[in-house]
Amino acid sequence: MLDLLEELEGGMSEGWEAASKDELQGAEQTRRAVSRFTRAMWLVVVLLMFFNSGQLVTYVNGFEVGPVQDTVVAMSKTWNEQMEKNGLHEPFLEVRDFMTRLQSMNWQEVGAGVEAAQRSEGAEMLRGMLYERKG
């Protein structure tokens, strides 16, 4: 048992110098993937803050009472009022209405929408170049 511990300690003392290039490349790729994911999530948070400020007000109203929390609530309400005043909340409302209509559709309406899209010339225009190459 002591031999195993000495062997593990010896392997740990070599450090990064003993790591293979594949291990280092794998670690670097993982770090980059996590970094890209983190940036994407921050972007989503910023976009939601801009286009869904009403939900931001709802969220901060759940904070406890205190001087900092009261300031955050007041700032979020002011932010939401400015967003509504400038009309920047409208894209969110349009997307919300569209999703509500989709959720309330039955399968017959979905089928009719798919058939209408298949008959439209827009799809043929997009596929036109592909079909011309085959012919």
C-alpha positions as CSV (number, residue, x, y, z in Angstrom):
1,M,0.0,0.0,0.0
2,L,2.8,2.4,0.8
3,D,4.4,1.6,-2.5
4,L,1.3,2.7,-4.3
5,L,1.2,6.0,-2.4
6,E,4.9,6.7,-3.1
7,E,4.2,6.0,-6.8
8,L,1.2,8.4,-6.8
9,E,3.2,11.1,-5.1
10,G,6.1,10.6,-7.5
11,G,3.7,11.0,-10.5
12,M,2.2,14.1,-9.0
13,S,5.6,15.8,-8.4
14,E,6.4,15.7,-12.1
15,G,3.6,18.2,-12.7
16,W,2.7,19.7,-16.1
17,E,6.0,18.8,-17.6
18,A,5.0,15.1,-17.7
19,A,1.5,15.7,-19.2
20,S,1.2,14.6,-22.8
21,K,0.5,16.9,-25.7
22,D,-2.9,15.2,-26.2
23,E,-3.9,15.9,-22.6
24,L,-2.9,19.5,-22.8
25,Q,-4.7,20.0,-26.1
26,G,-7.8,18.3,-24.7
27,A,-7.7,20.6,-21.6
28,E,-7.3,23.6,-23.9
29,Q,-10.3,22.6,-26.0
30,T,-12.4,22.1,-22.9
31,R,-11.4,25.5,-21.6
32,R,-12.3,27.2,-24.9
33,A,-15.7,25.4,-25.1
34,V,-16.6,26.5,-21.5
35,S,-15.5,30.0,-22.3
36,R,-17.7,30.1,-25.5
37,F,-20.6,28.8,-23.6
38,T,-20.1,31.3,-20.8
39,R,-20.0,34.2,-23.3
40,A,-23.2,32.9,-25.0
41,M,-25.0,32.7,-21.7
42,W,-24.0,36.3,-20.8
43,L,-25.3,37.5,-24.1
44,V,-28.6,35.8,-23.5
45,V,-28.9,37.5,-20.1
46,V,-28.2,40.9,-21.6
47,L,-30.7,40.3,-24.4
48,L,-33.4,39.2,-21.9
49,M,-32.7,42.2,-19.8
50,F,-33.3,44.5,-22.8
51,F,-36.3,42.7,-24.3
52,N,-38.0,41.3,-21.3
53,S,-37.7,44.0,-18.7
54,G,-41.1,43.3,-17.3
55,Q,-40.0,39.9,-16.1
56,L,-36.9,41.6,-14.5
57,V,-39.3,43.8,-12.4
58,T,-41.3,40.7,-11.4
59,Y,-38.0,38.9,-10.4
60,V,-36.6,41.7,-8.3
61,N,-39.9,42.3,-6.5
62,G,-39.2,39.0,-4.8
63,F,-36.1,40.4,-3.1
64,E,-36.1,41.0,0.7
65,V,-36.6,44.5,2.1
66,G,-33.4,46.5,2.5
67,P,-31.7,49.6,1.2
68,V,-29.8,47.8,-1.6
69,Q,-32.8,45.7,-2.6
70,D,-35.0,48.8,-2.6
71,T,-32.6,50.5,-4.9
72,V,-32.5,47.5,-7.3
73,V,-36.3,47.4,-7.4
74,A,-36.5,51.1,-8.1
75,M,-33.9,50.9,-10.8
76,S,-35.6,47.9,-12.5
77,K,-38.9,49.7,-12.5
78,T,-37.3,52.8,-14.1
79,W,-35.6,50.6,-16.6
80,N,-38.9,48.8,-17.5
81,E,-40.7,52.2,-17.9
82,Q,-38.0,53.5,-20.2
83,M,-38.1,50.3,-22.3
84,E,-41.8,50.6,-22.6
85,K,-41.6,54.3,-23.4
86,N,-39.2,53.6,-26.3
87,G,-41.1,50.6,-27.6
88,L,-38.3,48.1,-27.0
89,H,-40.5,45.7,-25.2
90,E,-42.6,45.1,-28.4
91,P,-40.4,42.4,-30.0
92,F,-40.8,40.3,-26.8
93,L,-44.6,40.8,-26.9
94,E,-44.8,39.8,-30.5
95,V,-42.8,36.6,-29.9
96,R,-44.9,35.8,-26.8
97,D,-48.2,36.2,-28.9
98,F,-46.8,34.0,-31.7
99,M,-45.8,31.3,-29.2
100,T,-49.2,31.5,-27.5
101,R,-50.9,31.0,-30.9
102,L,-48.7,28.1,-31.7
103,Q,-49.5,26.5,-28.4
104,S,-53.2,26.9,-28.9
105,M,-53.2,25.3,-32.3
106,N,-54.6,21.8,-32.9
107,W,-53.0,19.2,-35.2
108,Q,-55.4,20.0,-38.1
109,E,-54.4,23.7,-38.0
110,V,-50.7,22.6,-37.9
111,G,-51.3,20.4,-40.9
112,A,-53.0,23.1,-42.9
113,G,-50.1,25.5,-42.1
114,V,-47.6,22.9,-43.3
115,E,-49.5,22.3,-46.5
116,A,-49.8,26.1,-47.2
117,A,-46.0,26.4,-46.7
118,Q,-45.4,23.6,-49.1
119,R,-47.6,25.2,-51.8
120,S,-45.9,28.6,-51.4
121,E,-43.5,29.7,-54.0
122,G,-40.9,30.8,-51.4
123,A,-39.9,27.2,-50.7
124,E,-39.6,26.5,-54.4
125,M,-37.4,29.6,-54.9
126,L,-35.1,28.4,-52.1
127,R,-34.9,24.9,-53.6
128,G,-34.8,26.0,-57.2
129,M,-31.0,26.2,-57.5
130,L,-30.6,22.7,-56.0
131,Y,-33.1,21.2,-58.5
132,E,-31.6,23.0,-61.4
133,R,-28.2,21.4,-60.7
134,K,-29.7,17.9,-60.7
135,G,-31.6,18.4,-64.0
